Amino acid sequence: MTESTVLTEAPRAQDTPEDRVERNAARAEAVARVAREHAESVDEEGRFPREAIDEARAQGLLAAPVSEADGGLGYSITELCRMLERVGRECTSTAMILAMHHSQTLCLTRHADTEYLREFTRRVATEGLLLASATTEVNIGGDTRTSTCAVRPIGDGRVHLHKTCPVISYGAYADAILVTARASEDAASSDQVLLVVEAAHLELERQRGWDALGMRGTCSESFELDATTRADAMFETLFETISAQTMLPGAHCLWASAWLGMATQAGLTARSVVQKAARKTPGTTPPSALRLAELEVQLQAMTDVVRSSVARYEAAYDDPAACESMQFAIAMNTLKVSGAEAVRRIVGDALVIVGITGFANRSPVSLARLYRDSIGPSLMVNNDRILQHTATMQLVSRGQR
Amino acid sequence: MDSTAVETTVRSVLADQGKLSEDAHSIAVDADLYRAGMTSHASVNVMLGLEDEFDIEFPEERLTKATFTSVQSITEAVEAIRND
């Protein structure tokens, strides 16, 4: 762990909400600054954004949603999402790693139900652990609510698990991986548990590297995962509950916030280019300003969808019945689809406004990396699969929102 | 239709649509259907089957996992809707 100036500051006696907002913004800004500095090399080399993740750790942000009593920052889902918006403007890979990490920390803060898991949650804060997830599996078609592999007790309070994972983002860099599996060898494919496997207790055999069009720093490689760990590293709460109340809505809110950051940055770049042109022709509105106005329509819509969805999750956060309702599931599904489509369109349209200097890889207003990154959201958990689930629910939904 | 008849019909819809690993006609009335292998996708088909069989519509507030957890919870929900 590196320096942790913000983390170790004593709580202020008179802490106003404004102080908190300001402190949160300063933490996000610190990570954003480091992320911006290294974004290009992370992309070019397709490497893990070590510097920015180290800075997030130093700022206490890897444990942001962990309660202050347990050594974290006690961030709400809204505060987490705002942080991701900011980081998403600078380095997609860093923002997505933080988003995926926090999809896992939320599972711990909301569902840790064994002594080991509660202690592990505190360690996430004290040791600044980075968490990855292995929820997809070969031959399940990306449906995270289905597993083939199973947890097998091997006596002595320990369990063994082998899983063929088509993707574990930053798996090689994580301190622990949260893995789904069938509860036992006799269990149905949908009868799943979630377990925490620390790096020391697992072997990852890399099958395929990650040389992709965008999001190159997420290092989303494929692995054979072999784990032997303690039985109480398994959540007693079934995965279907954790998935419905936390992992799915949490992931979609966090991802969409990172994507909103990407879209926001593209919009800011387009705006700066149009304004520069306007300064050269005072009195005449440049033609590109009309395109910028069109872009603003999309940006405002995306901002409203993402932030209101986050607010909806925040409101339902402590109400399991609301989180498990069909209308909430549909809302969180449509958030992912609309966010993914919106960022792809907005970044593409912004690129057209910026023109050839945005198309260039080496230019202060280049949108090349962001454009490549913006395709990723529609592919990671394919929109069609999410629409398919939504279509099924629509067959009985009464259309309430 | 009395309670027993409703339960029998519920079981027959579950047998057709629930994709359970156990026999829907004999599974315990309070057994967790999700643990018995019913996926959320299958549960929607169960809802559709029930709506057709009983000529009812499940209102939004009943479209929760809890409603479809067991033969008993489904039977109770169907009876409540029919009595509304």
Interface residues (C-beta under 8 A of the other chain):
Chain A: R145 T146 A187 A188 S189 S190 D191 L238 E240 A244 A321 E324 S325 M326 Q327 H389 T392 M393 L395 V396 S397 R398 Q400
Chain B: S21 Y34 R35 A36 G37 M38 T39 S40 H41 V44 M47 L48 E51 E57 F58 P59 E60 E61 L63 T64 K65 A66
